[in-house]
Amino acid sequence: MRTLVKNIKELVGVETSPKLRKQGKEMGQLETVKDAYLLVEDGKIKSYGPMSELKEVNADRVVDAAGRMVFPTFCDSHTHIVYANSREHEFVDKIRGLSYEEIAKRGGGILNSAKATAAASEDELYDMARQRLEEVMRMGTGAIEIKSGYGLSTESELKLLRVIRRLKETSPMTIKSNFLGAHGIPMEYRGHQEDYVDLVINEMIPRVAAEGLADFIDVFCDQGFFTVEDTARILEAGIKYGMRPKIHANEMAVSGGVQVGVKYNAISVDHLEQMGDAEIECLKGTDTMPTILPGCAFFLNLPLSPARKMIEVGLPVAMASDYNPGTSPSGNMQLILSMACIRYRLTPEEAINATTLNTAYAMGVSEEVGSIAVGKRANFYITKPIASYEYMPYAYGENKVERVFLNGVEV
């Protein structure tokens, strides 16, 4: 099956020599081809270039993109989209002055979602998550990482991960699964959370591994949640079963989460609202991707991660949605792209790299997706008629995506 997209106003995010990620000054480099074509064969990018170089092609389908731009689809490397209930009542509590940590201490937050998730069937959870996937796909997301974490018991965590497996099997999106049993501390374990850590290590991880349900192992290493020592124990156990670490770190406080993530070669450390010089220095020269979640900081009025400083000292930066019911109820990566520029002062070029190639790296798929390169999956979207690629972050309230193609097929 061959598809030719022709007369593209500008093809954005092309790579002649593909990289796994971009860091420092490289993040400001964004290759494009004006008046371009894109040829897809059997779900992969076959070739691209200026229309003037297009030779006669026998294509099964021809798409005329005149006046429109083509981008690689967004990669969202941090979401929690398998959940049963929204939490708008807690949203009102926050408006009235309660902090996220205060809500969590009284049994709200993650525990609220865990209770509703335990009561929902696997089919119900699948149907709700599938609708959310379709929603973000229409806005240009083509790859996504989905975490468990709203189970907090062995059976509920397994149920969530089985839902993610079904989504992998039925969705055209590139999906990675993340076991986050250490997302919160159940009320019955308050005061002796080491017993819950033991449950995660001795019961949950072996059962998750036995069914092959998780690509990653994750821990919420932060003030009021899991300690550095808890985190190290859980990561070590997950690594033994073939799961690569990821970390929730430094959302509430400078927690040591960045350092323990680097120590265990985490593919990414995420949140990072609270970052000091020691954390930035720790990340230099590592394979760990600092991943910022602008939606969470916006929704909770948290400090902004020092993205500009990280880039200026040579680090890579990724930006993901943190789509979840309590702290970031949106998976709109177009909005994340805009926030990257408006709130974190990234240039449009840096922001596009942060939401495509670098987020692909943060979920271990940048060899397959995240840019327009020969041999990569043909995951791209065609915009509505727009003036320039800078318009994508500029027009933050508008859906600029007209058509989405995953694995070369329009969805």
N, C-alpha and C positions, 0 to 999 in steps of 0.2 A: 504494500500500500504506500503510494507516494502522494504527498501533499505539498503543493507549492504555494507559498504566501508571497505575493509580488507587490511592487509599488509601495513598499513600506517607507513611510516618511523618514523614520529613523529607527534603526535596529539597535537596541541599547543593551549594554552588558555583555558584549562579545569578548571572547578570549581566544587569541590565536595560540598562545602558550598557556594552557589552563593552570591555575594555581589552586591549592586546597583552601587557602584563605588569603586575605589581604590585611596588612598591618601597617601602622604608622602612616607615613606619607603615601604608601601604596593605596590606602583607602580613598584618597582623593583622585585616583586614576580610574576613569570610566571610559572604556572604548566603545565607540558607536560606529555605525555605517549608515550614511544618509542615502536616500533613494535606493533601498536595498531589497533583496529577496532572501527568503529562507526556505530551504528544501528539506523536507522530512521524509524519511523512509523507514518503514517498519518500526515506528515509535521513537526513532532516534534522529538527531540532527545530522543530515547528510552533508550539507554545505550551506554557505551563505556568502553574501558579498554584494557589491553594487549591481544595480539592474543592468548597467552597461556591460557587465561581464557574464550575464546570464546567457547560457547557451540553450538551445532548444531542448526541452525536457518533456518526456512522456509522463504526465502526472495524472493520477486518478482523480485528484481534486485540486482546483485552483481557487485560491482566496485572494481577492483584490483588497489590499489594505491601504488604498490611496487616502492620503490625508491623516493616516493613523500611525501610531508608533507601536513597536513590539518590544516587550520586556520579558526577561525570565520571570517565572512566577515567584511570588514570595515564598520563603521558607520560614515557618514559625516553629522555633525550636523549644518553646516552653508553653504548654497548655495543660489545662485540667478539664477537658470538655466532657468527660463522662461523669455526670452528676445528676441528681434527681430533683433538686429544688433551687429556686432563686432565693436571694436573701435581701430583698429590698427593705424589709423591716430593720435589718442591721444598718443599711444605708441611712435610714432615718436616725438611728441611734448615733451614728457617726456625726451627722449634721448637728445633733444635740450635744456633741462634745465628748462622747465616749471614744477611746482609742481602740485600735484593732486588738491590742494586747488585753485591754480590759474586757472586751467582748469575749475573747477566747477564754479568759480566766473563769468567767461565769457559765461556761459551757456552750457558748455560741461559736461563731466562726466555723472552723473546720469540723468541729464536733456536731454542729447543727446539720451540716451537709452529710456527715457520716450516718447520722440517725435516719435521715430521709433515704439515703442510698441503700442502707440495710433493708429498708422496707420495700424497695422497688425490685421488680424482677429483672432478670438479665435482658429479656426482650424489651421491656420498657426503657431500660437504660440505653440499649442499642438504638432504639427508635429516636430517642431524644438526641443522642450524640450524632447520629447520622444526619439529622436535620441541621445541627450546628456545623457539621463538616460541609454540607451543601451550601450553607450560608457563607462561610468564609471562602469557599471555592469560587463562588460568584464574584467575590471581591478580589480575586487574584492569587489566593494561596494555593500552592501545588504540593507542598511537603509540610508535614506537621509531626511534632512529637507530642504524644499524649501520655500523661502520668496517671497512675492510680493515686491512692492517698485519701480518698473519701470513704474508705472501708474501715481501716483501723481494727479489723479482726481478720483472722486468716481467711475465713470463707468469703467475707465481703471483698477483701483485696483480690482474691482469686476471681471473684465474679467480675470486678472491674477490668481486670487484665484479660479475661475471656472476651469481654465486650470489645476491647481494643483489638484483640486478635480477629474478631469477626469484621471489624471495620477495615483492618488490613486486607482481609480476603475479599471484601465487597466494594471497596472504594477505589477509584482510579488514582487517588492521591498516594504519594510516598509517605508512609506512616512508620514511625518508630515508637516503641512502647517503653515506658519507664516505671519501674516498681518503686513507689514512694510510700511504703508502709510506715515509714518514720516521718509522717507529715504532721502529726499532732499526737498528744498524749491523752488517751482515753481517761475519763473522769475516775474510773476505778483504779487507775494506776498512778494517780496524782500522789506525790509523796514517796513513791517507790518506783520511779520510771525505769530503773534498771531492769525490773522484771518485764516491762513491756519491750525493752531493747532485747532481752533474752528471747522473748516470743518471736520478734522479728527475725532474729538470727537463727534460732534453733528450729522454728516451725515454718514461718512464712517463706523465707528464702529457699529452703530445700524444696518446698512444694511448688513455688513459682518456677524454679529451675527444672523440676521434673517434667513440667508441662511445656517448657520452653516459651514462657509467656513474656519475658522481659529482655530488652536489649540493654537497658541501663538500670543501675541502682542509684537511688537518690535519698538524701536526708535533709530535713529542715534544720540546719545547724544555726541556731540563733537564740537570742535572749528569750527565755520563757518557753523554749522548745527543747531541742536536743543539744547536748554539750559536745565539745570537741572530742572528748573521750568516747561518748556514745557513738558519735559519727565515725570515728576511726574503727571501732569494733564492727559496725554495720558494713562499712565499705570493705573492710578486709574479708568479711564473710561473703559479700556479693561478688568480689573479685574471684574468690575460690570457685564460684559457680559460673564464671564467664561473663559476668555483667560489668560493663565499664561504669565507673562512677560519674555522677553529676552531683551538684550541690546547690541547695538554696542557702544563700549566705548573706549576712550583713544587711538584712532588711530593717531590723529593729535596732541593731547595735553592731559595733565592731566585735564580731563574735569569735574570730579565729577560723571561721569557715573557709575563707579563701586559702589560708595556709594549709589546712588539712586537705582541702581539695587538690591543691598543687602537689602535696606530698604523695597522694594516691593517684596522681596522673588523671584527674578528672578531665573529661573532654570539655566541660564548661563549668564555670561557677556563675550563678545567676542571682539576680536582684541587685546587690551592690549599692544600695542607696547610701550606706554608711561605709566610706572608703577613706583610709588614711594613706600616707606615703609608704608605710610598711607593706600594705596590701598591694599597692601598685608595684613596688619593687619586687615583691614575691612573685608576681606574674611574669616579669621580664624573662625572656629566654625559655619559656615553657611552651608546652603544647596545649595548654588550657585556654579556652576562649572566654574572656570576660563578657557576660551577657546581661544587658540592661533591659529592664521591663518598664517602659515609660507609662503604660496604662495603669500599672499598680501605683507608681509614685503619684500620678495624676489623681487617681480615685481616692487615695488615702492621704493626699497632701503631704507626702514624704519628701525628704531632701532629694535633690537630683544627684545621681551618680556623676562623678567628674569625667564624663566621656571625652571632653576636649583635651583634658590633661593626659588621659591615658593614650590617646592617639598621638599627642605631641611628644610623648616619651617613647613612642615606637610600638605600642601595644595594638593588637587588633581589638575591635569592638563589634559585638553583635547586638541586635535589638529584636526582641520577641514580644508577643502580646500578653502572656500570662493569662490567657482567657480562662476565667473561673467565676463562680457565682458570687464570691465574697469580696474580692479585692481588685478585680479587673474584668467586669462582665462584658467584654467585647473582644472579638477576634479579628477586628478590622485592621489588617496590616497596612492599608493605605493611611490610616490614622497614625499608626506607629511611625511610619515613614515621615509624616508631617511633624509629629512630636520630636523626632530625632533632630530635625532642623530647627523647629521653633523654640523648643525648650532646652535642648542640649547643644545647640549651635553647631551641629554638623552641617557641612555643605551638602547639597543634593547628591553629589557624587558619593560622598562618604556614607550618606544615609541609605542610598540604594545598595551599596556594597554591604552595609550592616544588616540589611533585611533580606538579602538574597544569598550571596556566596558565603558570608561569614556565619549566617544562621544555618546554612546547609552544613558547614563545618561543625557547628555546635551540636548537630544531631548525627554526625558521621556519614553524611551523604554528599559531600561536596565533589566527589569524583563523578557523581551521577547527575546532579542538578545544581542550580544556583547561578548559572550563567549560560550564555549562548555559546556553545563550543561543539565542534564536530565530535560525534560519538556520544555526547550526553543525551539524556532523555529529552524529548521534545516537549518540555513543559514551559509554556509561554502564554502571555495574554496579549491581546490586541486592544488598544485603548479606543475610546471615542476620539473624534478629531480634536487634537490638542496642539498647542503652539510649540511646546518644547518639553524635554524631560523634566525641567525644573517645575513645570506646571503640576507634576504629580504630587510633590509635597506641599506646593503652594495652595492648591484648592482643597483644603482639608475636609470640607463638608460634602464633597461630591464624589460619587462613585465614577471613577474615570475608566473603569474596565468595561469593555463592550463584549468581548468573547474570550473564552479560556480554553486552552488546549493542554491536555495532559497525556503523555505518552503518544503524542501526535494526533490525538482524537479530540474533537471538540466536545466539551462537557456542558 
